[in-house]
């Protein structure tokens, strides 16, 4: 699985103008299931993200995790993270999981993050979404988990 995480002071996702998910302090997690991913891949990614020490401690050093600071996660499916731009000008997405597998793994990932005690909010798989955020830092990190 592949994720792009952004440390945020707030983030929200809208579908047809209506807010369907929002958080305060925490992480916006854009996630893509890749071909060959499974439930174990999802759990590995959720655990890795929950333990990343990217929040400031009392000394201002990035030394605390999402769990440590009691932050939330807004999790949005984004198959375009699988973009292959190595040839031509039109990205290819053939390495992304098929939609039915992607939907299942997205739901699994949301559950895996929630099971770690993290408050979660979500987008809507396959919907045309508008995502807004205030990137804190800015801190933006790309994560690939290969099983």
ABEGO torsion letter per residue (X at the ends): XBBBBBBBABBBBBBGGBBABBBBBEBBBBBBBBBGBBAAAAAAAAAAAAABBABBBAAGBBABBAAAAGBBBBBBBBAAAABBAABEABBBAAABBBAAAAAAAAAAAAAAAAAAGBBBBBBBBGBBBBBBBBBBOBBBBBBBBBX
